[in-house]
Amino acid sequence: MSSSLSSALSKHPAAFDEVFVSLVHTGEISGTLDRIMDQTATYLERAEGLRLKVEAALRYPTFVLSFAGLVMLAMIVKIIPMFAGIYDRFKVPLPFPTRVLLGTSRLVLERNFNYWNADAVKPSRLVLSTATKGADAVLPRQLAGPGLPWIDTAGPAPPGADELPLLATGQVWFDTRRPPLDDLGTRQYVAFVITHVNLGTDPVSFVPPAMPGASIVNSHARVKAQSNPRPVRLSVAWAQQDVGASRLADVLRRRSDVLRRFGVTLSFQPVPGVADLEAQDADLTLLGWSSKVFDPYNQLDQFTCGSAFNVARWCNPSYDALMRQAVRTLDDNDRWQIERRLVEKLHDGVPAIPVYFGGDSFSLGPGVHGFSWSPIGLYELMGMTRS
């Protein structure tokens, strides 16, 4: 499977940050990669020059402050205790500033007899553990970070837990480059059959509802079957570490009799992990996608001709042209209208079908509050407290 330059760069985050990779990706889409690379190089050179100037300007003040701090510490530790004994022999009241200075010295030098007493120490901190029994809070369990191919590692929310939305969608990919799914009519028919089988989830669309503009971009029309082809035998591959895909494969296996009545016979090819999927030569692949930005464009970008993550190997030049138009459209509503046309092209071309929305869950004990969550898959713990 070919890889774009931005995809190759994204595999080395230590050398190329997300901003640089995104600029390269934009240049690939818009055809201005040479100009963007030149402008980026100029920016990086100026930024490096500014950093060196700031470091040079701060070097002397840092030295002075460090030296002053060492002198102050030496006075508190060595010199002030010498005067403390002399003042004690005078038996006269000392001025307030002098008493503050002597108190600071004692605070630094005196031994804390409770230091090793665990019962006397009450830390204000979070203690993270893999055990949930007796915990004040159970955090989200997804292991996969936001962006790029996504697998469900959490599964359904436990009883009593609060559900959290994600910008993730579980999908069934169709291999459009080889028989029988290279035929559009066959893809449409198989997609029609799968979407009309009870998969145990509500009907879903390509763009998760937590995504801004999803109500405008999504087309909720069901896939229409254009023909009833001869019976087809298809292989299905998924990663066993993907809880959502494993559940879906189990449902399809239980619905085998129903699928065969519609002329669709499935064979199942599970693999241990996502990295093993690339070596599988399957007709259908169960693999999700999680957006890393709050715009449907990132969800739709996986279906372009040059995308390294286009599992279906589907290519529609008119789709790519609309993607280039969308990335240049700054007004949200205008861009969402373009992205709606892109979703309709996916419905017609059927490189994949969405089958479930990704999610996570958490639970807080009594008195625990301050947990912050973002649908992109990140959460904040600094504000958590217990009253």
C-alpha positions in Angstrom: 0.0 0.0 0.0 1.5 3.4 -1.0 2.1 6.1 1.5 1.9 9.9 1.2 4.7 12.2 2.4 2.6 13.5 5.2 1.8 10.0 6.3 5.5 9.1 6.3 6.4 12.2 8.3 3.6 11.5 10.9 5.4 8.3 11.8 8.3 10.3 13.3 6.6 12.7 15.8 10.0 13.4 17.5 11.3 15.1 14.3 8.1 16.4 12.7 5.3 17.9 14.9 1.6 17.8 14.0 1.6 21.4 12.6 4.3 20.6 10.2 2.7 17.3 9.1 -0.7 19.1 8.7 1.0 21.8 6.5 2.6 19.1 4.3 -0.8 17.3 4.0 -2.5 20.6 3.0 0.2 21.1 0.4 -0.3 17.7 -1.0 -4.1 18.2 -1.3 -3.9 21.8 -2.7 -0.9 21.1 -5.0 1.2 23.8 -3.4 3.7 21.6 -1.5 6.8 23.4 -2.8 5.5 26.8 -1.7 4.4 25.5 1.7 7.7 23.8 2.3 9.6 26.9 1.4 7.5 29.1 3.7 7.8 26.6 6.5 11.6 26.5 6.1 11.7 30.3 6.4 9.5 30.2 9.4 11.6 27.6 11.2 14.8 29.4 10.5 13.4 32.6 11.9 12.0 30.8 15.0 15.4 29.2 15.6 17.1 32.5 15.3 14.7 34.1 17.8 15.1 31.2 20.2 18.9 31.6 20.2 18.6 35.4 20.8 16.2 34.8 23.7 18.5 32.2 25.3 21.5 34.6 24.9 19.5 37.5 26.5 18.4 35.3 29.5 21.8 33.7 30.2 23.2 36.5 32.3 20.0 37.2 34.4 19.7 33.5 35.0 23.3 33.3 36.3 22.8 36.4 38.5 19.5 35.0 40.0 21.0 31.6 40.6 24.1 33.0 42.3 21.9 35.3 44.4 19.8 32.3 45.4 22.9 30.3 46.5 24.1 33.2 48.5 20.7 33.5 50.2 20.6 29.8 51.0 24.1 30.0 52.4 23.1 32.9 54.7 19.9 31.0 55.9 21.8 27.8 56.5 25.1 29.0 57.9 25.2 32.7 58.9 21.8 33.4 60.4 21.9 30.4 62.9 25.2 31.9 64.3 23.4 35.2 65.1 20.3 33.4 66.5 22.3 32.1 69.5 23.7 35.6 70.2 20.2 37.2 70.1 18.8 34.5 72.4 21.4 35.6 75.1 20.2 39.2 74.9 16.8 38.3 76.3 15.3 41.4 74.6 12.4 41.6 72.1 13.6 41.6 68.5 12.2 43.6 65.6 9.5 41.9 63.5 11.7 41.6 60.3 14.5 40.0 62.4 12.1 37.5 63.9 10.7 36.6 60.4 14.3 36.0 59.1 15.2 33.8 62.1 11.9 31.9 61.7 12.7 31.2 58.0 16.1 29.7 59.1 14.5 27.5 61.6 11.9 26.3 59.1 14.7 25.2 56.7 16.8 23.6 59.4 14.5 22.0 61.9 13.7 18.3 61.5 10.1 17.2 60.6 9.6 14.3 63.0 6.4 13.3 61.1 8.2 13.0 57.8 8.3 9.2 57.9 4.9 8.9 59.5 2.5 7.9 56.7 -0.6 8.6 58.9 0.5 12.2 59.4 1.0 12.8 55.7 -2.1 13.8 53.7 -1.0 14.3 50.1 -3.2 16.4 47.7 -2.7 14.2 44.7 -4.3 11.6 42.5 -3.3 7.9 42.9 -3.7 6.0 39.6 -4.3 2.3 39.7 -5.5 -0.5 37.4 -7.8 -1.8 40.2 -11.3 -0.3 40.3 -12.5 -1.6 43.6 -12.8 1.2 46.2 -11.7 3.8 43.7 -13.1 7.3 43.9 -13.3 7.5 40.1 -13.0 5.2 37.1 -11.5 6.9 34.1 -12.2 6.3 30.4 -10.6 3.0 29.2 -9.9 3.6 25.6 -6.2 2.9 24.7 -6.2 4.3 21.2 -5.5 8.1 21.0 -7.3 10.5 18.7 -6.6 10.5 15.0 -6.1 8.0 12.1 -7.3 4.4 12.2 -9.1 3.6 15.4 -10.1 0.5 17.3 -12.5 0.2 20.2 -10.6 -1.0 23.3 -13.2 -0.2 25.9 -16.4 -1.9 24.8 -19.9 -1.1 26.2 -20.2 1.1 29.2 -20.4 -0.7 32.6 -23.7 -0.5 34.5 -24.1 2.9 36.2 -21.2 4.6 34.3 -21.7 7.8 32.3 -21.2 7.4 28.6 -18.9 9.7 26.7 -19.1 10.5 23.0 -16.1 10.2 20.7 -15.3 11.5 17.2 -14.9 7.9 16.1 -16.9 5.6 13.8 -16.6 1.9 13.3 -16.7 1.0 9.6 -16.9 -2.0 7.2 -14.4 -1.5 4.4 -14.9 -3.0 0.9 -11.9 -4.0 -1.2 -12.9 -2.2 -4.4 -9.9 -3.4 -6.5 -10.7 -7.1 -6.8 -13.7 -9.3 -7.6 -16.4 -9.5 -6.6 -16.4 -6.1 -4.8 -14.8 -4.3 -7.7 -18.3 -4.2 -9.2 -20.3 -1.2 -7.9 -23.6 -3.0 -8.1 -22.3 -5.9 -6.0 -20.9 -3.4 -3.4 -24.2 -1.6 -3.2 -26.1 -4.9 -2.8 -23.8 -6.2 -0.1 -23.9 -2.9 1.8 -27.7 -2.9 1.5 -27.9 -6.4 3.0 -25.5 -5.6 5.9 -27.3 -2.4 6.8 -30.6 -4.2 6.8 -29.4 -6.9 9.1 -30.0 -6.2 12.8 -26.5 -5.4 14.0 -27.6 -4.4 17.5 -27.0 -0.7 17.0 -29.0 2.3 15.8 -28.4 3.5 12.2 -25.2 5.5 12.0 -23.6 7.8 9.5 -20.0 8.6 8.5 -19.6 11.7 10.7 -20.2 11.2 14.5 -22.9 13.4 16.0 -20.4 15.0 18.4 -18.6 16.5 15.4 -19.6 20.2 14.7 -21.8 20.3 11.6 -22.6 16.6 11.7 -26.4 17.3 11.3 -25.7 19.1 8.1 -23.0 16.9 6.6 -24.5 13.5 7.3 -26.9 11.8 4.8 -29.1 9.4 6.7 -30.4 7.8 3.5 -30.0 4.0 3.5 -27.8 2.4 0.8 -29.9 1.5 -2.2 -29.3 -1.8 -4.0 -29.1 -1.4 -7.7 -29.1 -5.1 -8.6 -29.4 -8.5 -7.2 -26.1 -10.2 -8.2 -25.4 -13.9 -8.1 -24.4 -15.3 -4.7 -21.2 -14.0 -3.4 -18.6 -15.4 -0.9 -16.7 -12.8 1.0 -13.9 -12.9 3.7 -14.1 -10.7 6.7 -10.9 -9.6 8.6 -10.6 -7.7 11.9 -8.2 -7.2 14.8 -9.1 -9.3 17.9 -7.9 -6.4 20.1 -10.7 -4.3 18.6 -13.7 -4.9 20.9 -16.2 -3.2 18.7 -15.1 -5.1 15.5 -15.1 -8.4 17.4 -18.7 -7.7 18.6 -19.7 -6.9 15.0 -18.1 -10.0 13.6 -19.9 -12.1 16.2 -23.2 -10.5 15.2 -22.5 -11.2 11.5 -21.6 -14.8 12.4 -24.9 -15.3 14.2 -26.8 -13.7 11.3 -25.1 -16.1 8.8 -28.3 -17.9 7.9 -30.1 -14.6 7.2 -27.2 -13.4 5.1 -27.1 -16.6 3.1 -30.8 -16.2 2.2 -29.8 -12.9 0.6 -27.0 -14.7 -1.3 -24.1 -13.4 0.9 -21.8 -16.0 2.5 -19.1 -14.8 4.9 -15.9 -16.5 6.1 -14.1 -15.0 9.1 -10.4 -14.2 9.4 -9.5 -12.6 12.8 -5.9 -11.4 13.4 -4.3 -10.5 16.7 -3.7 -6.7 16.1 -4.2 -3.8 13.8 -0.7 -4.1 12.3 -1.6 -7.6 11.1 -4.6 -6.4 9.1 -2.4 -5.0 6.3 -1.1 -8.5 5.5 -4.7 -9.9 5.3 -6.2 -10.3 1.8 -9.8 -9.9 2.8 -12.9 -8.6 1.0 -14.3 -6.9 4.0 -12.2 -5.2 6.8 -13.7 -4.1 10.1 -11.7 -1.0 11.2 -12.7 2.4 12.6 -11.5 6.0 12.2 -11.2 8.7 14.8 -10.9 12.4 13.9 -8.1 14.5 15.4 -9.7 17.8 14.6 -13.2 19.2 15.0 -14.2 19.2 11.4 -15.8 16.5 9.2 -13.1 17.0 6.7 -10.7 14.9 8.7 -13.3 12.1 8.8 -13.7 12.2 5.0 -10.0 12.6 4.2 -9.4 8.8 4.5 -11.3 8.1 1.3 -9.1 10.2 -1.1 -7.2 8.5 -3.9 -3.8 9.3 -2.3 -4.7 8.4 1.3 -2.5 5.8 2.9 -5.4 4.9 5.1 -7.8 4.2 2.2 -8.3 0.5 3.1 -10.9 0.1 0.2 -8.3 1.4 -2.4 -11.3 3.3 -3.8 -10.5 6.3 -6.1 -12.9 8.9 -7.4 -11.3 12.0 -8.9 -14.5 14.0 -8.5 -14.4 13.2 -4.8 -10.8 14.4 -4.5 -11.8 17.6 -6.4 -14.5 18.3 -3.8 -12.0 17.7 -1.0 -9.7 20.3 -2.5 -12.6 22.7 -2.7 -13.6 22.0 0.9 -10.1 22.6 2.4 -10.1 26.1 0.7 -13.5 27.0 2.1 -13.2 28.9 5.4 -16.9 29.5 6.1 -18.2 26.6 8.2 -21.7 26.4 6.7 -20.4 26.6 3.1 -17.8 23.9 3.8 -20.3 21.7 5.5 -22.5 21.9 2.4 -19.5 20.7 0.3 -18.8 17.9 2.8 -22.5 16.8 2.5 -21.9 16.2 -1.2 -18.8 14.2 -0.3 -20.9 12.0 2.0 -23.4 11.5 -0.8 -20.6 10.3 -3.1 -19.5 7.8 -0.4 -23.1 6.5 -0.3 -23.1 6.1 -4.1 -19.6 4.6 -4.4 -19.7 2.5 -1.2 -16.0 2.2 -0.3 -17.1 1.6 3.2 -20.2 1.7 5.4 -20.4 3.1 9.0 -21.8 0.6 11.5 -21.4 2.1 15.0 -20.2 5.2 16.8 -17.3 5.0 19.1 -17.7 5.9 22.8 -16.2 5.6 26.2 -17.4 5.9 29.8 -16.4 7.0 33.3 -17.8 7.0 36.8 -17.2 9.3 39.8 -17.8 8.4 43.4 -19.8 10.5 45.8 -18.3 14.0 46.3 -15.9 13.6 43.4 -16.2 16.3 40.7 -14.1 18.3 38.3 -13.6 15.7 35.5 -13.3 17.4 32.1 -13.8 15.6 28.8 -13.3 16.3 25.1 -15.0 14.2 22.4 -11.6 14.2 20.6 -10.6 11.6 23.2 -8.7 13.7 25.7 -9.6 14.4 29.4 -8.3 16.7 32.1 -7.6 15.5 35.7 -6.0 18.6 37.2 -9.4 20.0 38.3 -10.6 16.8 40.0 -11.4 17.2 43.7 -13.2 15.3 46.5 -15.4 17.1 49.0 
